[in-house]
């Protein structure tokens, strides 16, 4: 065998693609389709509203000042353009796996694995970050109701990004939260979706209350020095905020469990996007109108509750908001943990990961082993890593995934022009190109250390692919004649 032949074979392996359309996953383990449009929309809202609003203001406002409102708008525009692209791919490739599955169908196996690295970083770290932020609101609620604060040793990681910030031994509430979400997901997707919808309604009601009360103390003078840190700071803050838009991607991880996915997924994505952007901007404007932007730097734990206490002079409304945050951030953790497990499920079914990740419990219809493994890793991150170290890493994973989705729309339109699509991107090809440019602009504003961590993780994951995934790929085994569709149906490829 000549060197050129070997290279050609390797190229063929790296760029092989999965079929697209409704037949993308005709074989292998299957999940139960039990989620409707409203529940899926609530998945998107539940995974998005909560992360950004309830505690990222304390990180983003000091970066950009009052101009953080524009940062929210910029992040929202980028996310909105990407969401429209997601809607088309979700209607064309209606399966679990999100951007990983879309990349596998449009760009090839090696790109799909690079995207998978982004998604696993995005979801795993996001779930941990949300759980970390939950602890502050839980402590606020317990303190206001019972007059007792949780011990600092059990509220914080052993180190802090801020040298003057609090430290402890372990963030125990975050670990408990991840454990509760794990148990709920093991019970079943439809049960999780119903509980999430209830929690989202509570969340939106509490945030509407915050907006109404905050506007009673609105002071336009707080916006006088609108961009004190310059235009570049607006983009930097948008990068931090973008971490909270992971929820839009979470909608696309449910492809195998959605009823009529080619219609349901696009509708849910667009509806979730509109609700999210409206609430983000309203809450940001209301919060900034109550106090000078310089005061936000010390309000990373339960920041919105503190604002209500200052505005009303009582802790009653702050306690209500803290309780709402405890409930709503639970929903964020639930959905992002769900998204992580479904991406791993898709990868296990494709042979890119060990088959344990694709094993479905006959009792609950969920990937139980997969869920337990993910929960254990996320709990360790949440227990020992502070919030500030987590947020930017999530943003870079989310943005990269959004770029791939937008590029995938362009490629699939050219490669498969007659493919059945339940939704088409309006303004094509301008819309996906603008999405790519908007995400690239925010990516360029992220810190060098974030890029180094990201690059290192992707390289490690690609090395795993070359050593394991390339050999065990189900698509590759079928191409080599090592498997037949019947082998996949009977589970023979797992052995």
C-alpha positions as CSV (number, residue, x, y, z in Angstrom):
1,X,0.0,0.0,0.0
2,X,1.5,3.3,-1.1
3,X,1.7,6.4,1.1
4,X,-0.7,8.2,-1.1
5,X,-3.2,5.5,-0.7
6,X,-2.9,5.6,3.1
7,X,-3.4,9.3,3.1
8,X,-6.4,9.0,0.8
9,X,-7.9,6.5,3.2
10,X,-7.3,8.7,6.2
11,X,-8.9,11.6,4.5
12,X,-11.9,9.5,3.6
13,X,-12.3,8.5,7.3
14,X,-11.9,12.1,8.6
15,X,-14.5,13.6,6.3
16,X,-17.1,10.9,6.0
17,X,-20.6,12.1,6.7
18,X,-23.9,10.7,8.0
19,X,-27.1,10.7,6.0
20,X,-29.4,13.7,6.5
21,X,-33.1,14.0,6.7
22,X,-35.5,11.8,8.6
23,X,-33.4,8.7,8.0
24,X,-30.3,10.1,9.8
25,X,-30.8,7.6,12.6
26,X,-32.8,4.6,11.3
27,X,-31.1,2.2,13.6
28,X,-29.6,1.9,17.1
29,X,-31.0,2.8,20.5
30,X,-34.1,5.1,20.3
31,X,-35.6,7.5,22.8
32,X,-39.4,8.0,23.4
33,X,-41.0,11.0,21.5
34,X,-43.0,12.7,24.3
35,X,-42.2,16.5,24.2
36,X,-44.5,19.0,22.5
37,X,-43.9,22.6,21.3
38,X,-44.8,24.4,24.5
39,X,-42.6,22.1,26.7
40,X,-39.7,22.4,24.2
41,X,-40.1,26.2,24.2
42,X,-39.9,26.1,28.0
43,X,-36.7,24.0,27.7
44,X,-35.1,26.8,25.7
45,X,-36.4,29.5,28.1
46,X,-35.6,27.4,31.1
47,X,-32.0,26.9,30.1
48,X,-31.4,30.5,29.1
49,X,-33.2,32.9,31.4
50,X,-31.6,32.4,34.8
51,X,-28.0,32.0,33.9
52,X,-27.5,35.5,32.4
53,X,-30.0,37.6,34.4
54,X,-29.8,36.1,37.9
55,X,-26.1,36.4,38.4
56,X,-24.1,37.4,35.3
57,X,-24.9,41.1,35.7
58,X,-22.4,41.2,38.5
59,X,-19.7,40.1,36.1
60,X,-20.8,41.9,32.9
61,X,-21.7,45.4,34.2
62,X,-18.2,46.1,35.7
63,X,-16.8,45.2,32.2
64,X,-18.9,47.7,30.2
65,X,-20.8,50.0,32.5
66,X,-24.4,51.0,31.5
67,X,-23.4,50.1,27.9
68,X,-23.9,46.5,29.0
69,X,-27.4,46.9,27.7
70,X,-25.9,47.0,24.2
71,X,-23.8,44.0,25.2
72,X,-27.1,42.1,25.8
73,X,-28.5,43.3,22.5
74,X,-25.3,42.4,20.7
75,X,-25.3,38.9,22.2
76,X,-29.0,38.6,21.5
77,X,-28.5,39.5,17.8
78,X,-25.8,37.0,17.4
79,X,-27.8,34.3,19.2
80,X,-30.9,35.3,17.2
81,X,-29.2,34.9,13.9
82,X,-27.8,31.6,15.0
83,X,-31.1,30.4,16.4
84,X,-32.7,31.0,13.0
85,X,-30.0,28.8,11.5
86,X,-30.5,26.2,14.2
87,X,-34.2,26.2,13.2
88,X,-33.4,25.2,9.6
89,X,-30.9,22.5,10.6
90,X,-33.2,21.1,13.3
91,X,-36.0,20.7,10.7
92,X,-33.5,19.0,8.3
93,X,-31.6,16.8,10.8
94,X,-34.3,16.1,13.5
95,X,-32.2,14.0,15.9
96,X,-30.5,14.3,19.3
97,X,-26.9,15.6,19.4
98,X,-27.4,19.3,18.5
99,X,-24.5,20.9,16.6
100,X,-22.5,17.6,16.8
101,X,-25.2,15.8,14.7
102,X,-25.5,18.8,12.3
103,X,-21.7,19.0,11.7
104,X,-21.6,15.2,11.2
105,X,-24.2,15.5,8.5
106,X,-22.7,18.5,6.7
107,X,-19.0,18.9,7.4
108,X,-17.7,15.5,8.2
109,X,-16.7,13.2,11.1
110,X,-13.5,15.0,12.3
111,X,-15.3,18.4,12.4
112,X,-18.2,16.8,14.3
113,X,-15.8,15.6,16.9
114,X,-14.2,19.0,17.2
115,X,-17.7,20.4,17.6
116,X,-18.5,17.7,20.2
117,X,-15.5,19.0,22.2
118,X,-17.0,22.5,22.2
119,X,-20.4,21.2,23.2
120,X,-19.2,19.0,26.0
121,X,-17.1,21.9,27.4
122,X,-20.1,24.2,26.9
123,X,-22.7,22.1,28.6
124,X,-20.6,20.5,31.3
125,X,-19.0,23.8,32.4
126,X,-22.3,25.7,32.0
127,X,-24.2,23.3,34.3
128,X,-21.4,23.6,36.9
129,X,-21.4,27.4,36.6
130,X,-25.2,27.7,37.1
131,X,-25.1,25.3,40.1
132,X,-22.3,27.6,41.6
133,X,-24.5,30.7,41.2
134,X,-27.5,28.9,42.7
135,X,-25.8,28.6,46.0
136,X,-25.8,32.4,46.5
137,X,-29.5,32.7,46.0
138,X,-30.2,29.7,48.3
139,X,-28.1,31.3,51.0
140,X,-30.0,34.6,50.6
141,X,-33.4,32.9,50.9
142,X,-32.4,30.8,53.9
143,X,-30.9,33.9,55.6
144,X,-34.0,36.0,55.1
145,X,-36.5,33.4,56.0
146,X,-34.7,31.6,58.9
147,X,-32.2,34.2,60.0
148,X,-29.3,31.8,59.6
149,X,-26.6,31.8,56.9
150,X,-25.1,28.7,55.5
151,X,-21.4,28.2,56.6
152,X,-18.9,29.8,54.2
153,X,-16.9,26.6,54.2
154,X,-19.8,24.9,52.5
155,X,-20.7,27.7,50.0
156,X,-17.5,28.3,48.2
157,X,-14.7,26.5,46.3
158,X,-11.3,26.3,47.9
159,X,-9.9,29.1,45.8
160,X,-11.3,32.3,44.1
161,X,-10.6,34.2,40.9
162,X,-10.7,37.4,43.0
163,X,-7.8,37.4,45.6
164,X,-10.1,39.2,48.0
165,X,-13.1,37.0,47.3
166,X,-14.5,34.4,49.7
167,X,-13.2,30.8,49.8
168,X,-14.3,27.7,51.5
169,X,-13.9,23.9,51.4
170,X,-16.7,22.8,49.0
171,X,-19.8,24.3,47.3
172,X,-22.1,21.8,48.8
173,X,-25.5,23.3,47.6
174,X,-24.2,23.1,44.0
175,X,-23.5,19.4,44.4
176,X,-26.9,18.8,45.9
177,X,-28.6,20.6,43.0
178,X,-26.8,18.5,40.4
179,X,-27.7,15.3,42.3
180,X,-31.4,16.3,42.4
181,X,-31.4,17.1,38.6
182,X,-29.8,13.8,37.9
183,X,-32.5,11.9,39.8
184,X,-35.2,13.7,37.9
185,X,-33.7,13.1,34.5
186,X,-33.3,9.4,35.3
187,X,-37.1,9.2,35.9
188,X,-37.9,10.3,32.4
189,X,-37.8,13.2,29.8
190,X,-41.5,13.9,29.8
191,X,-41.6,14.3,33.6
192,X,-38.5,16.6,33.5
193,X,-40.2,18.7,30.7
194,X,-43.4,19.2,32.7
195,X,-41.6,20.2,35.9
196,X,-39.3,22.5,33.9
197,X,-42.4,24.3,32.4
198,X,-43.8,25.0,35.8
199,X,-40.5,26.4,37.0
200,X,-40.1,28.6,33.9
201,X,-43.6,30.2,34.6
202,X,-42.5,30.9,38.1
203,X,-39.2,32.4,36.9
204,X,-40.9,34.8,34.4
205,X,-43.4,35.9,37.0
206,X,-40.6,36.7,39.5
207,X,-38.5,38.6,36.9
208,X,-41.6,40.6,35.8
209,X,-42.0,41.5,39.5
210,X,-38.4,42.7,39.6
211,X,-38.9,44.9,36.6
212,X,-42.0,46.5,37.9
213,X,-40.5,47.2,41.4
214,X,-37.2,48.4,40.0
215,X,-38.8,50.9,37.6
216,X,-40.3,52.7,40.7
217,X,-36.8,53.7,41.6
218,X,-35.5,54.3,38.1
219,X,-32.9,57.1,37.7
220,X,-31.9,58.1,34.2
221,X,-28.7,59.7,35.5
222,X,-27.2,56.3,36.0
223,X,-27.0,56.1,32.2
224,X,-25.3,59.4,31.7
225,X,-21.7,58.1,31.4
226,X,-23.0,55.3,29.1
227,X,-19.8,53.7,27.9
228,X,-17.1,54.6,30.5
229,X,-14.8,51.7,29.5
230,X,-15.0,52.2,25.7
231,X,-16.5,50.3,22.7
232,X,-14.2,47.3,23.1
233,X,-15.6,46.7,26.6
234,X,-19.1,46.3,25.1
235,X,-17.8,43.3,23.0
236,X,-16.0,41.8,26.0
237,X,-19.1,42.0,28.1
238,X,-21.1,40.4,25.3
239,X,-18.7,37.5,25.4
240,X,-19.3,37.0,29.1
241,X,-23.1,37.3,28.6
242,X,-23.2,34.9,25.7
243,X,-22.6,32.1,28.2
244,X,-26.3,32.5,29.1
245,X,-27.6,31.8,25.6
246,X,-26.7,28.1,25.7
247,X,-30.4,27.4,26.2
248,X,-31.1,28.0,22.6
249,X,-28.7,25.1,21.7
250,X,-30.4,23.0,24.4
251,X,-33.6,22.9,22.3
252,X,-31.8,21.1,19.5
253,X,-30.5,18.4,21.8
254,X,-34.0,17.0,22.2
255,X,-34.5,15.9,18.6
256,X,-35.0,12.3,19.4
257,X,-37.7,13.0,22.0
258,X,-39.8,15.7,20.3
259,X,-43.1,15.0,18.6
260,X,-43.1,16.0,14.9
261,X,-39.6,17.5,15.2
262,X,-39.4,19.1,11.8
263,X,-42.2,21.5,12.8
264,X,-41.9,21.6,16.6
265,X,-38.2,22.4,16.9
266,X,-38.1,25.5,14.6
267,X,-41.2,26.9,16.4
268,X,-39.8,26.3,19.8
269,X,-36.4,27.9,18.9
270,X,-37.9,31.1,17.6
271,X,-40.4,31.4,20.5
272,X,-37.7,30.9,23.1
273,X,-35.5,33.4,21.5
274,X,-38.1,36.2,21.5
275,X,-39.0,35.6,25.2
276,X,-35.4,35.5,26.3
277,X,-34.2,38.7,24.6
278,X,-37.3,40.7,25.8
279,X,-36.7,39.6,29.4
280,X,-32.9,40.1,29.3
281,X,-33.1,43.7,28.1
282,X,-36.0,44.7,30.4
283,X,-34.2,43.3,33.5
284,X,-30.8,44.8,32.5
285,X,-32.3,48.3,32.0
286,X,-34.4,48.1,35.2
287,X,-31.4,47.0,37.3
288,X,-29.1,49.7,35.9
289,X,-31.7,52.3,36.5
290,X,-31.7,51.6,40.3
291,X,-28.0,52.2,41.1
292,X,-24.6,53.4,39.6
293,X,-22.9,50.8,37.5
294,X,-19.9,50.8,39.8
295,X,-21.9,49.2,42.5
296,X,-22.6,46.0,40.6
297,X,-19.0,44.6,41.1
298,X,-19.9,43.5,44.6
299,X,-23.2,41.9,43.8
300,X,-22.3,38.6,42.2
301,X,-24.1,36.5,44.8
302,X,-27.9,37.1,44.7
303,X,-27.4,40.5,43.0
304,X,-31.0,41.1,41.9
305,X,-32.3,40.3,45.4
306,X,-29.9,42.8,46.9
307,X,-31.2,45.5,44.4
308,X,-34.8,44.9,45.5
309,X,-33.8,45.1,49.2
310,X,-32.1,48.5,48.5
311,X,-35.1,49.8,46.4
312,X,-37.8,48.8,48.8
313,X,-36.0,49.1,52.1
314,X,-37.2,45.6,53.1
315,X,-36.1,42.1,52.4
316,X,-39.5,40.8,51.6
317,X,-39.4,41.2,47.9
318,X,-35.7,40.3,47.8
319,X,-36.6,37.0,49.5
320,X,-39.4,36.4,47.0
321,X,-37.0,36.9,44.1
322,X,-34.3,34.7,45.8
323,X,-36.9,31.9,46.1
324,X,-37.8,32.4,42.5
325,X,-34.2,32.3,41.5
326,X,-33.6,29.1,43.5
327,X,-36.5,27.5,41.6
328,X,-35.6,28.9,38.2
329,X,-31.9,28.2,38.3
330,X,-32.9,24.6,39.2
331,X,-34.6,24.5,35.8
332,X,-31.4,25.8,34.0
333,X,-29.3,23.1,35.6
334,X,-31.9,20.5,34.7
335,X,-32.0,21.4,31.0
336,X,-28.3,21.9,30.5
337,X,-27.6,18.6,32.3
338,X,-30.2,17.0,30.0
339,X,-28.5,18.5,26.9
340,X,-25.1,17.2,27.9
341,X,-26.5,13.6,28.3
342,X,-28.3,13.7,24.9
343,X,-25.2,14.8,23.1
344,X,-23.2,12.0,24.7
345,X,-26.1,9.6,23.8
346,X,-25.8,10.6,20.1
347,X,-22.1,10.1,20.2
348,X,-22.3,6.7,21.9
349,X,-24.9,5.6,19.3
350,X,-22.5,6.7,16.5
351,X,-19.6,4.7,18.1
352,X,-17.6,7.8,18.9
353,X,-17.8,7.0,22.6
354,X,-18.1,3.7,24.5
355,X,-21.6,2.1,24.1
356,X,-22.4,2.7,27.8
357,X,-23.3,6.3,26.8
358,X,-26.0,5.1,24.4
359,X,-27.5,2.4,26.6
360,X,-31.2,3.2,27.3
361,X,-33.0,1.9,30.4
362,X,-36.0,-0.2,29.4
363,X,-37.9,1.0,32.5
364,X,-37.5,4.8,32.2
365,X,-36.5,5.1,28.5
366,X,-33.5,7.3,29.4
367,X,-29.8,6.9,29.2
368,X,-29.3,6.2,33.0
369,X,-25.6,5.3,33.1
370,X,-24.8,8.3,30.8
371,X,-26.7,10.6,33.2
372,X,-24.9,9.4,36.3
373,X,-21.5,9.8,34.7
374,X,-22.2,13.3,33.6
375,X,-23.7,14.3,36.9
376,X,-20.6,13.1,38.8
377,X,-18.2,15.1,36.7
378,X,-20.4,18.3,36.7
379,X,-20.8,18.0,40.5
380,X,-17.0,17.9,41.0
381,X,-16.6,21.1,38.8
382,X,-19.4,22.8,40.7
383,X,-17.9,21.8,44.1
384,X,-14.4,23.0,43.6
385,X,-14.2,25.6,40.7
386,X,-15.4,29.3,41.2
387,X,-17.9,30.9,38.9
388,X,-15.5,33.5,37.3
389,X,-13.3,30.7,36.0
390,X,-16.2,29.0,34.3
391,X,-18.2,31.7,32.4
392,X,-15.8,32.6,29.6
393,X,-15.0,29.0,28.8
394,X,-18.7,28.3,28.3
395,X,-19.0,31.3,26.0
396,X,-16.3,30.2,23.6
397,X,-17.9,26.8,23.3
398,X,-21.3,28.3,22.6
399,X,-20.0,30.8,20.0
400,X,-18.0,28.1,18.2
401,X,-21.1,25.9,18.0
402,X,-23.2,28.7,16.6
403,X,-20.6,29.4,13.9
404,X,-20.6,25.8,12.9
405,X,-24.4,25.7,12.7
406,X,-24.5,28.9,10.5
407,X,-21.9,27.4,8.2
408,X,-23.8,24.1,8.1
409,X,-26.9,25.8,6.7
410,X,-24.9,27.2,3.8
411,X,-23.2,23.9,3.0
412,X,-26.4,21.8,3.3
413,X,-28.3,24.3,1.0
414,X,-25.6,23.8,-1.7
415,X,-25.1,20.0,-1.1
416,X,-28.7,19.0,-0.6
417,X,-30.9,21.7,-2.3
418,X,-34.0,19.3,-2.5
419,X,-33.8,18.1,1.1
420,X,-37.1,18.4,3.0
421,X,-37.0,21.4,5.3
422,X,-39.7,22.2,7.8
423,X,-38.2,25.7,8.1
424,X,-35.9,27.8,5.9
425,X,-33.7,30.7,7.0
426,X,-35.1,34.0,5.8
427,X,-32.7,36.3,4.0
428,X,-30.4,33.4,2.9
429,X,-27.4,33.6,2.5
430,X,-27.1,37.0,4.2
431,X,-28.5,35.7,7.6
432,X,-26.1,32.8,8.2
433,X,-23.1,35.0,7.0
434,X,-24.2,37.8,9.5
435,X,-24.5,35.1,12.2
436,X,-20.9,33.9,11.6
437,X,-19.6,37.5,11.6
438,X,-21.4,38.5,14.8
439,X,-20.2,35.4,16.6
440,X,-16.6,35.9,15.3
441,X,-16.7,39.5,16.6
442,X,-17.6,38.4,20.1
443,X,-15.0,35.5,19.9
444,X,-12.3,38.0,19.1
445,X,-13.0,39.9,22.3
446,X,-12.4,36.9,24.6
447,X,-9.2,36.6,26.7
448,X,-6.1,34.8,25.5
449,X,-6.2,32.4,28.4
450,X,-9.7,31.4,27.4
451,X,-8.5,30.5,23.9
452,X,-5.6,28.5,25.3
453,X,-7.8,26.4,27.6
454,X,-10.3,25.9,24.7
455,X,-7.6,24.9,22.2
456,X,-6.0,22.5,24.6
457,X,-9.3,20.8,25.3
458,X,-10.2,20.4,21.6
459,X,-6.8,18.9,20.8
460,X,-7.2,16.4,23.6
461,X,-10.6,15.4,22.3
462,X,-9.4,15.1,18.7
463,X,-6.6,12.9,19.9
464,X,-9.2,10.6,21.6
465,X,-11.1,10.5,18.3
466,X,-8.0,9.4,16.3
467,X,-7.3,6.7,18.9
468,X,-10.9,5.5,19.6
469,X,-13.7,7.2,17.6
470,X,-12.2,6.7,14.1
471,X,-11.9,3.0,14.7
472,X,-15.3,2.4,16.3
473,X,-17.4,4.8,14.1
474,X,-20.6,3.1,13.1
475,X,-20.6,4.9,9.8
476,X,-17.0,3.8,9.2
477,X,-17.8,0.1,10.1
478,X,-20.7,0.1,7.6
479,X,-18.5,1.6,4.9
480,X,-15.8,-1.1,5.6
481,X,-18.4,-3.8,5.5
482,X,-17.9,-4.7,9.2
483,X,-21.5,-4.0,10.1
484,X,-24.9,-4.3,8.5
485,X,-28.0,-2.3,9.5
486,X,-29.3,-5.5,11.1
487,X,-26.2,-5.7,13.4
488,X,-26.9,-2.2,14.6
489,X,-30.6,-3.0,15.3
490,X,-29.6,-6.1,17.3
491,X,-26.9,-4.2,19.2
492,X,-24.1,-6.4,17.7
493,X,-21.9,-3.3,17.2
494,X,-21.8,-2.8,21.0
495,X,-19.8,-6.0,21.5
